[in-house]
């Protein structure tokens, strides 16, 4: 018995040294409709890039939009481009392949990119909730509370904080050795990669849970505090209620999509959902990484009048210059 265990231990050590690539087995379910999936995801990626770059450009060019709220919306759009670029080019490349195998290094890079995208998204939404709190609850002091210098610092913070905080935890994953190489997803995530480790992952999972609390709890507190104060003000004034509904609806929609995406990811990572159809798995897996980047620009662009008018102005101006070029 001891000899057999020793042999298994040696075999695992040998396998761990050989695991230099990860197989994303979820792609096998797409083989029959590979070209159709490729076309759909390519169109989605083009739409995401076009929408978000247009929104960023309009906010950058139109001086009337050089206000804190619009800068934060542009920052959210930039993160949408970042997240979709981490996912979709790799997904399209895998669809053209037959092995669905990625190097361990590429898998780790994708994990870092996708996880930081998620934390940056929530951090931006938290900062935007504080901006709405300042505008609605302290309108006379708004420009003092949200001066352009503070806005620039907050934008830098929404990127630097997640990039550093996740890296602190991710160092643990980088030290692991792996005995298996199959991940049943369309992309690499940290939890799935850790499960392939030869080590006891119980301690790692506890550290991982603590890290999730570390890089999401402050944002959650900020969102809850801001909306609690906004709700309190709305109860005392009908005018403030109308203003809050007008300016907070797009943000609440973005927070809702983020929450739904997190819920889907937790369901897939922590529970056995093999009884669900393959298409449902794909939808739940990609919801968080596709729907916010594709819907946020539409929601903000259509619901906020100043952005909508600026976008139409930009499009009309481009059409007028077309014949002269």
Secondary structure, DSSP 8 states (H G I E B T S, - for coil): -HHHHHHHHHHHHHHHHH--EEEEGGGGGGGGGHHHHHHHHHHHHHHHHHHHHHHHHHHHH-GGG-SHHHHHHHHHHHHHHHHHHHHHHHHHHHHT-SS-EEEHHHHHHHHHHHHHHHHHHHHHHHHHHHHHHHHHH-GGGHHHHT-HHHHHHHHHHHHHHHHHHHHHHHHHHHT--BS--EESSSS--HHHHHTTBSS--HHHHHHHHHHHHHHHHHHHHHHHHHHHHHHHHHHH-HHHHHHHHHHHHHHHHHHHHHHHHHHHHHHHHHS--TTS-HHHHHHHHHHHHHHHHHHHHHHHHHHSHHHHHHHHHHHHHHHHHHTT-
